[in-house]
Amino acid sequence: MAKHLKRSRDAVQRAEDDTKVRATVEGILGDIEKRGDAAVRDLSIKFDQWDRKDYRLTDAEIKDCMSQLSARNIDDIKFAQAQVRNFAEHQRASMKDIEVETLPGVVLGHKNIPVNSVGCYVPGGKYPLLASAHMSVITAKVAGVGRIVTCAPPFQGKAAPAIVAAQHLAGADVIYCLGGIQAVGAMAIGTESIAAVDMLVGPGNAYVAEAKRQLYGRVGIDLFAGPTETLVIADDTVDGEICATDLLGQAEHGPNSPAILLTTSEKLARETMAEIERLLKILPTAAVAAKAWEDYGEVIVCDSDEEMVEEADRIASEHVQVMTRDPDYFLKNMTNYGALFLGPRTNVAFGDKVIGTNHTLPTNKAARYTGGLWVGKFLKTVTYQRVLTDEASALIGEYCSRLCMLEGFAGHAEQANVRVRRYGGRNIAYASAAE
């Protein structure tokens, strides 16, 4: 039976936090709806101390940001983007348009059509998270999206050069230096200076995630990607240092980032907890990571790999790092996760920054019903049908008419009956079931 050596804040406290976030976001989105650009400017000044006449970056500003990076910086960004693009292109190639003749004279098909416009949010208030530009912009480009808009907050009082470079090199059509709820709200709702998009993508803090949730329906969204979560599944084949490092390496994202250790070794569990305390004395981001670990860290000891799978599927974490004798056991048996990182040679940071899989992943247990951002999220799979012969139209029409009358839809039935009369030579009365 699973035993907790450390628990996170209870569900009641988390629910109270969520309620406050929900109310704040609802008020801000309503303000943007009413006042447009004026509201966006007020919010940018309030939350980011950032005021401009136009939040869109000019070509000259983009060029200036690019010039602030070294050749190595640019090469590194291009390398990471090449990996993301390569995997996205393989994903796109796996999605085929189809057309099949399901009955003689009946042709059905589907097409994969990209959405027309996308707004990509790139978080960057605490850290300049340029990797999110690769993940959203490049994936949308590979899918064939026609207009790609990006928003990222200012960093240390100005546009973050690395983020701007990543957005530009990825192929963004319009780049705004704008953050938070005001950014996603402006892109979804539209203002006097910012044209509305059809879809919002990208990770963010709890407020950005809630804004996307409230805007869903007005626009499409990729998924609910809130504060980063990590789950480390380990046994006695690894040590406390690597487990602690992988937990704190994600906890530094923010003070509400869950970091959970799941293990069959109580010895490893206690070693990891001791290593976390040691690392928090030397980690430059310890102030944030320590708060996340205190409030959202958990350590769970299980009796078997089977029990760890059960617990992992219950947790449904965004990132799952598996360091056990048989990592493939978890690949085969786990069902609820955003992304798996199998074996000690890989880690979540590889996926976050450079390896090529997308780092925009489901949080808050959304992994129970969705995967992460990928090319398919930007595509609408739409169907079409043709009936090529009189015989096929009459055949389908007779079945359709009877089924419509079974439901009481006389008008639907007559759509079928008129085809039976015209193409099948059957004298069917108006709105009666075909015999």
TIVONU-13100 format. One record per residue (C-alpha): residue number from 1; x, y, z; residue in one letter. Coordinates in Angstrom, 3 decimals, decimal comma. Layout:
N
NODE:NUM:X:Y:Z:A
...
This chain:
435
NODE:1:0,000:0,000:0,000:M
NODE:2:1,317:3,433:-0,943:A
NODE:3:2,785:5,372:1,985:K
NODE:4:3,301:9,152:2,005:H
NODE:5:6,516:10,378:3,590:L
NODE:6:5,653:13,927:2,528:K
NODE:7:2,355:15,486:1,425:R
NODE:8:1,525:18,659:-0,469:S
NODE:9:-1,014:21,304:0,491:R
NODE:10:-4,496:19,855:0,827:D
NODE:11:-7,187:20,051:-1,833:A
NODE:12:-9,257:22,620:0,088:V
NODE:13:-6,398:25,125:0,106:Q
NODE:14:-5,781:24,576:-3,594:R
NODE:15:-9,486:25,065:-4,355:A
NODE:16:-9,453:28,386:-2,506:E
NODE:17:-6,488:29,500:-4,606:D
NODE:18:-8,305:28,463:-7,800:D
NODE:19:-11,411:30,432:-6,824:T
NODE:20:-9,400:33,623:-6,377:K
NODE:21:-7,651:33,142:-9,731:V
NODE:22:-10,955:32,491:-11,503:R
NODE:23:-12,558:35,693:-10,217:A
NODE:24:-9,520:37,823:-11,052:T
NODE:25:-9,340:36,501:-14,612:V
NODE:26:-13,052:36,930:-15,240:E
NODE:27:-12,885:40,594:-14,252:G
NODE:28:-9,829:41,304:-16,387:I
NODE:29:-11,250:39,636:-19,506:L
NODE:30:-14,464:41,610:-19,068:G
NODE:31:-12,436:44,818:-18,909:D
NODE:32:-10,565:43,955:-22,122:I
NODE:33:-13,910:43,204:-23,822:E
NODE:34:-15,250:46,638:-22,847:K
NODE:35:-12,224:48,907:-23,201:R
NODE:36:-9,912:47,163:-25,666:G
NODE:37:-6,485:48,738:-26,042:D
NODE:38:-6,997:51,062:-23,072:A
NODE:39:-7,590:48,104:-20,765:A
NODE:40:-4,613:46,216:-22,178:V
NODE:41:-2,347:49,207:-21,581:R
NODE:42:-3,581:49,707:-18,012:D
NODE:43:-3,056:46,032:-17,240:L
NODE:44:0,419:45,990:-18,759:S
NODE:45:1,419:48,976:-16,652:I
NODE:46:-0,124:47,454:-13,504:K
NODE:47:1,346:43,959:-13,792:F
NODE:48:4,530:44,447:-15,823:D
NODE:49:5,300:48,158:-15,381:Q
NODE:50:5,431:48,244:-19,182:W
NODE:51:3,903:51,023:-21,263:D
NODE:52:4,097:51,547:-25,025:R
NODE:53:1,974:53,251:-27,625:K
NODE:54:2,032:50,040:-29,672:D
NODE:55:3,020:46,688:-28,163:Y
NODE:56:3,918:45,248:-31,563:R
NODE:57:7,679:45,120:-32,072:L
NODE:58:9,005:46,830:-35,170:T
NODE:59:11,416:45,228:-37,625:D
NODE:60:14,144:47,484:-36,217:A
NODE:61:13,444:46,338:-32,655:E
NODE:62:13,525:42,692:-33,727:I
NODE:63:16,838:43,267:-35,515:K
NODE:64:18,224:44,985:-32,416:D
NODE:65:17,226:42,015:-30,220:C
NODE:66:18,906:39,627:-32,637:M
NODE:67:22,090:41,692:-32,522:S
NODE:68:22,305:41,327:-28,738:Q
NODE:69:22,812:37,559:-28,979:L
NODE:70:26,120:35,903:-29,726:S
NODE:71:26,664:33,666:-32,740:A
NODE:72:26,685:30,703:-30,344:R
NODE:73:23,331:31,799:-28,896:N
NODE:74:21,818:31,961:-32,381:I
NODE:75:23,311:28,603:-33,377:D
NODE:76:21,957:26,973:-30,219:D
NODE:77:18,466:28,345:-30,869:I
NODE:78:18,614:27,130:-34,468:K
NODE:79:19,732:23,668:-33,321:F
NODE:80:16,810:23,352:-30,913:A
NODE:81:14,375:24,617:-33,520:Q
NODE:82:15,691:22,115:-36,072:A
NODE:83:14,914:19,275:-33,640:Q
NODE:84:11,391:20,534:-32,983:V
NODE:85:10,748:21,080:-36,698:R
NODE:86:12,058:17,638:-37,624:N
NODE:87:9,773:15,827:-35,181:F
NODE:88:6,798:18,028:-36,115:A
NODE:89:7,336:17,235:-39,808:E
NODE:90:7,283:13,510:-39,033:H
NODE:91:4,069:14,010:-37,091:Q
NODE:92:2,501:15,919:-39,998:R
NODE:93:3,512:13,195:-42,444:A
NODE:94:1,678:10,640:-40,295:S
NODE:95:-1,640:12,474:-40,784:M
NODE:96:-3,148:11,456:-44,096:K
NODE:97:-6,148:12,743:-45,992:D
NODE:98:-8,312:9,760:-46,885:I
NODE:99:-11,024:8,950:-49,430:E
NODE:100:-12,702:5,529:-49,524:V
NODE:101:-15,636:3,918:-51,304:E
NODE:102:-17,502:2,337:-48,394:T
NODE:103:-20,375:0,980:-50,504:L
NODE:104:-20,720:0,832:-54,312:P
NODE:105:-21,245:4,453:-55,320:G
NODE:106:-20,734:5,902:-51,791:V
NODE:107:-17,492:7,844:-51,295:V
NODE:108:-16,444:9,201:-47,887:L
NODE:109:-13,330:11,178:-47,040:G
NODE:110:-11,617:13,486:-44,621:H
NODE:111:-9,171:16,342:-45,023:K
NODE:112:-6,795:17,880:-42,494:N
NODE:113:-7,103:21,659:-42,769:I
NODE:114:-4,965:24,043:-40,676:P
NODE:115:-6,667:26,774:-38,683:V
NODE:116:-6,261:30,210:-40,229:N
NODE:117:-4,685:32,111:-37,344:S
NODE:118:-3,046:31,265:-34,027:V
NODE:119:-1,926:33,300:-31,033:G
NODE:120:1,133:31,811:-29,322:C
NODE:121:1,818:32,788:-25,732:Y
NODE:122:5,468:32,578:-24,658:V
NODE:123:5,860:32,928:-20,868:P
NODE:124:8,797:34,969:-19,712:G
NODE:125:8,070:37,005:-16,605:G
NODE:126:10,472:35,159:-14,263:K
NODE:127:12,714:33,545:-16,887:Y
NODE:128:13,026:34,265:-20,635:P
NODE:129:11,467:30,944:-21,719:L
NODE:130:12,415:31,110:-25,374:L
NODE:131:11,826:27,359:-25,855:A
NODE:132:8,072:27,959:-25,832:S
NODE:133:8,469:29,908:-29,070:A
NODE:134:9,921:26,836:-30,779:H
NODE:135:7,177:24,605:-29,504:M
NODE:136:4,226:26,723:-30,607:S
NODE:137:5,359:28,739:-33,620:V
NODE:138:7,302:26,017:-35,434:I
NODE:139:4,612:23,405:-34,828:T
NODE:140:1,954:25,776:-36,176:A
NODE:141:4,141:26,556:-39,206:K
NODE:142:4,617:22,881:-40,008:V
NODE:143:0,846:22,382:-39,722:A
NODE:144:0,343:25,152:-42,299:G
NODE:145:-1,242:27,899:-40,172:V
NODE:146:-1,444:31,068:-42,259:G
NODE:147:-1,072:33,789:-39,595:R
NODE:148:0,939:33,279:-36,410:I
NODE:149:0,971:35,955:-33,706:V
NODE:150:3,170:35,763:-30,610:T
NODE:151:3,050:37,490:-27,249:C
NODE:152:5,711:37,396:-24,532:A
NODE:153:5,992:39,658:-21,488:P
NODE:154:8,828:42,099:-20,988:P
NODE:155:11,823:40,776:-19,080:F
NODE:156:13,695:43,154:-16,791:Q
NODE:157:11,934:46,151:-18,297:G
NODE:158:12,325:45,408:-22,015:K
NODE:159:11,610:42,859:-24,687:A
NODE:160:13,669:39,742:-23,943:A
NODE:161:16,233:39,467:-26,773:P
NODE:162:16,416:35,660:-26,653:A
NODE:163:12,627:35,250:-26,791:I
NODE:164:12,316:37,733:-29,641:V
NODE:165:15,070:35,962:-31,564:A
NODE:166:13,387:32,604:-31,055:A
NODE:167:10,005:33,960:-32,151:Q
NODE:168:11,531:35,555:-35,240:H
NODE:169:13,652:32,560:-36,247:L
NODE:170:10,675:30,244:-35,732:A
NODE:171:8,691:32,272:-38,251:G
NODE:172:6,211:34,380:-36,267:A
NODE:173:4,353:36,855:-38,495:D
NODE:174:3,664:39,413:-35,734:V
NODE:175:5,512:39,742:-32,415:I
NODE:176:4,065:41,614:-29,428:Y
NODE:177:5,849:42,372:-26,179:C
NODE:178:2,860:41,821:-23,925:L
NODE:179:2,319:39,410:-21,069:G
NODE:180:-0,213:37,694:-18,849:G
NODE:181:-4,001:37,730:-19,033:I
NODE:182:-3,882:40,922:-21,076:Q
NODE:183:-1,906:39,167:-23,805:A
NODE:184:-4,093:36,090:-24,225:V
NODE:185:-7,222:38,184:-23,754:G
NODE:186:-6,209:40,665:-26,454:A
NODE:187:-5,311:37,907:-28,913:M
NODE:188:-8,581:36,048:-28,365:A
NODE:189:-11,001:38,949:-28,027:I
NODE:190:-9,258:41,417:-30,337:G
NODE:191:-8,709:45,126:-29,741:T
NODE:192:-8,341:48,215:-31,903:E
NODE:193:-4,688:47,370:-32,591:S
NODE:194:-4,584:43,571:-32,152:I
NODE:195:-6,567:41,412:-34,571:A
NODE:196:-8,288:38,438:-32,977:A
NODE:197:-7,013:34,923:-33,680:V
NODE:198:-8,858:31,635:-34,075:D
NODE:199:-6,827:29,656:-31,551:M
NODE:200:-4,636:30,207:-28,477:L
NODE:201:-1,665:27,986:-27,616:V
NODE:202:1,218:27,967:-25,184:G
NODE:203:1,896:27,395:-21,489:P
NODE:204:1,664:29,964:-18,724:G
NODE:205:1,047:30,531:-15,044:N
NODE:206:-2,237:29,809:-13,283:A
NODE:207:-3,742:33,095:-14,492:Y
NODE:208:-2,860:32,486:-18,134:V
NODE:209:-4,199:28,928:-17,928:A
NODE:210:-7,452:30,149:-16,401:E
NODE:211:-7,768:32,885:-19,040:A
NODE:212:-7,454:30,247:-21,763:K
NODE:213:-10,096:28,142:-20,009:R
NODE:214:-12,544:31,047:-19,877:Q
NODE:215:-11,846:32,010:-23,500:L
NODE:216:-12,339:28,468:-24,796:Y
NODE:217:-15,321:28,434:-27,117:G
NODE:218:-14,721:31,969:-28,319:R
NODE:219:-11,452:30,578:-29,667:V
NODE:220:-9,901:27,148:-29,731:G
NODE:221:-7,112:26,296:-27,323:I
NODE:222:-4,408:23,674:-27,327:D
NODE:223:-4,975:22,420:-23,755:L
NODE:224:-4,951:23,570:-20,164:F
NODE:225:-1,244:24,031:-19,509:A
NODE:226:-0,788:25,622:-16,123:G
NODE:227:2,080:25,537:-13,603:P
NODE:228:4,719:22,918:-14,387:T
NODE:229:4,364:19,482:-12,774:E
NODE:230:6,957:16,726:-12,491:T
NODE:231:6,773:13,161:-11,262:L
NODE:232:9,917:11,092:-10,729:V
NODE:233:9,400:7,315:-10,676:I
NODE:234:12,515:5,577:-9,370:A
NODE:235:13,841:2,446:-7,723:D
NODE:236:17,142:1,512:-6,106:D
NODE:237:18,978:1,510:-9,451:T
NODE:238:19,502:5,271:-9,027:V
NODE:239:20,553:7,523:-6,167:D
NODE:240:19,117:10,427:-4,221:G
NODE:241:21,199:13,070:-5,966:E
NODE:242:19,781:12,449:-9,449:I
NODE:243:16,221:12,202:-8,114:C
NODE:244:16,567:15,413:-6,101:A
NODE:245:18,111:17,216:-9,057:T
NODE:246:15,283:16,200:-11,386:D
NODE:247:12,647:17,266:-8,857:L
NODE:248:14,159:20,669:-8,056:L
NODE:249:15,038:21,258:-11,696:G
NODE:250:11,315:21,577:-12,378:Q
NODE:251:10,225:23,010:-9,030:A
NODE:252:12,198:26,162:-9,878:E
NODE:253:9,513:27,017:-12,475:H
NODE:254:7,337:28,549:-9,786:G
NODE:255:6,173:28,375:-6,164:P
NODE:256:3,120:26,304:-7,125:N
NODE:257:4,869:23,679:-9,280:S
NODE:258:4,198:20,152:-7,966:P
NODE:259:7,243:17,869:-7,674:A
NODE:260:6,555:14,286:-6,637:I
NODE:261:8,789:11,274:-6,003:L
NODE:262:7,259:7,834:-6,448:L
NODE:263:9,505:4,941:-5,448:T
NODE:264:9,629:1,364:-4,237:T
NODE:265:12,665:2,146:-2,053:S
NODE:266:12,131:3,930:1,254:E
NODE:267:15,912:4,238:1,521:K
NODE:268:15,995:6,138:-1,801:L
NODE:269:13,058:8,267:-0,696:A
NODE:270:14,823:9,429:2,456:R
NODE:271:18,124:9,946:0,614:E
NODE:272:16,310:12,093:-1,936:T
NODE:273:14,663:14,221:0,743:M
NODE:274:18,071:14,777:2,370:A
NODE:275:19,621:15,656:-0,997:E
NODE:276:16,850:18,165:-1,664:I
NODE:277:17,669:19,954:1,580:E
NODE:278:21,360:19,995:0,630:R
NODE:279:20,755:21,265:-2,899:L
NODE:280:18,393:23,988:-1,692:L
NODE:281:21,343:25,527:0,153:K
NODE:282:23,314:25,990:-3,094:I
NODE:283:20,765:26,180:-5,926:L
NODE:284:20,593:29,749:-7,324:P
NODE:285:16,818:29,406:-7,771:T
NODE:286:16,314:27,937:-4,294:A
NODE:287:13,901:30,639:-3,127:A
NODE:288:11,324:29,550:-5,696:V
NODE:289:12,139:25,832:-5,670:A
NODE:290:12,015:25,622:-1,874:A
NODE:291:8,533:27,155:-1,750:K
NODE:292:7,302:24,744:-4,438:A
NODE:293:8,812:21,796:-2,579:W
NODE:294:7,395:22,902:0,764:E
NODE:295:3,838:23,423:-0,508:D
NODE:296:3,587:21,055:-3,469:Y
NODE:297:6,276:18,423:-2,964:G
NODE:298:5,326:14,829:-2,226:E
NODE:299:7,187:11,582:-1,524:V
NODE:300:5,289:8,323:-1,942:I
NODE:301:6,666:4,836:-1,274:V
NODE:302:4,977:1,917:-3,050:C
NODE:303:5,243:-1,840:-2,711:D
NODE:304:5,698:-2,675:-6,401:S
NODE:305:6,031:-1,352:-9,938:D
NODE:306:2,362:-2,211:-10,456:E
NODE:307:1,380:0,011:-7,540:E
NODE:308:3,599:2,806:-8,874:M
NODE:309:1,719:2,631:-12,202:V
NODE:310:-1,593:2,926:-10,338:E
NODE:311:-0,358:5,921:-8,357:E
NODE:312:1,182:7,556:-11,435:A
NODE:313:-2,067:7,237:-13,384:D
NODE:314:-3,960:8,719:-10,426:R
NODE:315:-1,552:11,682:-10,303:I
NODE:316:-1,650:12,131:-14,125:A
NODE:317:1,425:14,364:-14,108:S
NODE:318:2,586:16,620:-16,912:E
NODE:319:6,178:15,272:-16,904:H
NODE:320:7,074:11,760:-15,784:V
NODE:321:10,741:10,830:-15,361:Q
NODE:322:11,171:7,035:-15,116:V
NODE:323:14,433:5,716:-13,671:M
NODE:324:13,895:2,031:-12,909:T
NODE:325:15,247:-1,364:-13,924:R
NODE:326:12,603:-1,645:-16,630:D
NODE:327:11,440:1,786:-17,838:P
NODE:328:9,586:0,195:-20,744:D
NODE:329:7,203:-1,410:-18,241:Y
NODE:330:5,867:2,082:-17,534:F
NODE:331:5,745:2,990:-21,232:L
NODE:332:3,647:-0,117:-21,824:K
NODE:333:1,329:0,189:-18,827:N
NODE:334:0,889:3,872:-17,929:M
NODE:335:-2,069:5,703:-19,471:T
NODE:336:-2,177:9,171:-17,862:N
NODE:337:0,804:11,458:-18,500:Y
NODE:338:1,866:14,402:-20,616:G
NODE:339:5,289:13,080:-21,609:A
NODE:340:7,511:10,208:-20,466:L
NODE:341:11,276:10,470:-20,040:F
NODE:342:12,594:6,928:-19,947:L
NODE:343:15,840:6,058:-18,190:G
NODE:344:18,428:8,159:-16,340:P
NODE:345:20,138:9,321:-19,540:R
NODE:346:17,235:11,581:-20,417:T
NODE:347:15,376:14,126:-18,306:N
NODE:348:12,588:16,685:-18,422:V
NODE:349:14,956:19,555:-19,258:A
NODE:350:15,900:17,792:-22,518:F
NODE:351:12,234:17,767:-23,488:G
NODE:352:11,680:21,322:-22,262:D
NODE:353:14,477:22,827:-24,294:K
NODE:354:15,970:20,891:-27,154:V
NODE:355:15,325:17,219:-27,840:I
NODE:356:12,427:17,835:-30,225:G
NODE:357:9,228:16,676:-28,529:T
NODE:358:6,807:19,444:-27,593:N
NODE:359:6,966:20,825:-24,064:H
NODE:360:3,450:22,297:-23,976:T
NODE:361:1,767:19,530:-22,010:L
NODE:362:-1,410:18,897:-19,979:P
NODE:363:-1,468:19,811:-16,284:T
NODE:364:-4,036:19,625:-13,470:N
NODE:365:-4,872:16,012:-14,357:K
NODE:366:-5,816:16,920:-17,932:A
NODE:367:-3,489:14,092:-19,010:A
NODE:368:-6,453:11,814:-18,262:R
NODE:369:-8,066:12,959:-21,523:Y
NODE:370:-5,526:14,746:-23,709:T
NODE:371:-1,925:14,673:-24,807:G
NODE:372:0,310:17,672:-25,388:G
NODE:373:0,658:20,193:-28,177:L
NODE:374:1,513:18,701:-31,558:W
NODE:375:0,894:19,335:-35,239:V
NODE:376:-2,535:17,726:-35,058:G
NODE:377:-3,773:20,374:-32,593:K
NODE:378:-3,557:22,975:-35,363:F
NODE:379:-5,468:20,848:-37,873:L
NODE:380:-9,212:20,450:-38,291:K
NODE:381:-10,036:16,975:-39,552:T
NODE:382:-13,169:17,600:-41,602:V
NODE:383:-15,242:15,088:-43,513:T
NODE:384:-17,004:15,068:-46,882:Y
NODE:385:-19,174:12,621:-48,775:Q
NODE:386:-20,312:11,906:-52,335:R
NODE:387:-22,999:9,600:-53,687:V
NODE:388:-22,107:8,719:-57,267:L
NODE:389:-24,957:6,527:-58,501:T
NODE:390:-28,763:6,512:-58,461:D
NODE:391:-28,741:3,059:-56,931:E
NODE:392:-26,545:4,122:-54,029:A
NODE:393:-28,671:7,203:-53,307:S
NODE:394:-31,871:5,133:-53,253:A
NODE:395:-30,314:2,440:-51,053:L
NODE:396:-28,993:4,873:-48,451:I
NODE:397:-32,234:6,856:-48,728:G
NODE:398:-34,425:3,918:-47,746:E
NODE:399:-32,392:3,162:-44,632:Y
NODE:400:-32,191:6,851:-43,747:C
NODE:401:-35,925:7,398:-44,120:S
NODE:402:-36,856:4,539:-41,821:R
NODE:403:-34,321:5,598:-39,191:L
NODE:404:-35,514:9,215:-39,304:C
NODE:405:-39,129:8,186:-38,758:M
NODE:406:-38,011:5,996:-35,867:L
NODE:407:-36,818:9,233:-34,235:E
NODE:408:-39,864:11,237:-35,303:G
NODE:409:-37,983:13,487:-37,737:F
NODE:410:-40,417:13,734:-40,634:A
NODE:411:-38,509:16,507:-42,380:G
NODE:412:-35,294:14,515:-42,226:H
NODE:413:-37,149:11,515:-43,627:A
NODE:414:-38,440:13,516:-46,548:E
NODE:415:-34,864:14,514:-47,465:Q
NODE:416:-34,286:10,805:-47,934:A
NODE:417:-37,667:10,043:-49,526:N
NODE:418:-37,265:12,571:-52,324:V
NODE:419:-34,031:10,825:-53,351:R
NODE:420:-35,711:7,417:-53,246:V
NODE:421:-38,514:8,696:-55,480:R
NODE:422:-36,171:10,404:-57,944:R
NODE:423:-33,316:7,960:-58,104:Y
NODE:424:-34,905:4,670:-57,118:G
NODE:425:-38,261:4,862:-58,845:G
NODE:426:-40,079:4,139:-55,588:R
NODE:427:-43,423:5,863:-54,988:N
NODE:428:-42,918:6,837:-51,337:I
NODE:429:-45,463:9,229:-49,818:A
NODE:430:-44,308:12,494:-48,253:Y
NODE:431:-42,813:12,009:-44,759:A
NODE:432:-43,553:8,309:-44,534:S
NODE:433:-41,007:5,607:-43,854:A
NODE:434:-39,672:3,696:-46,816:A
NODE:435:-40,796:0,104:-46,766:E
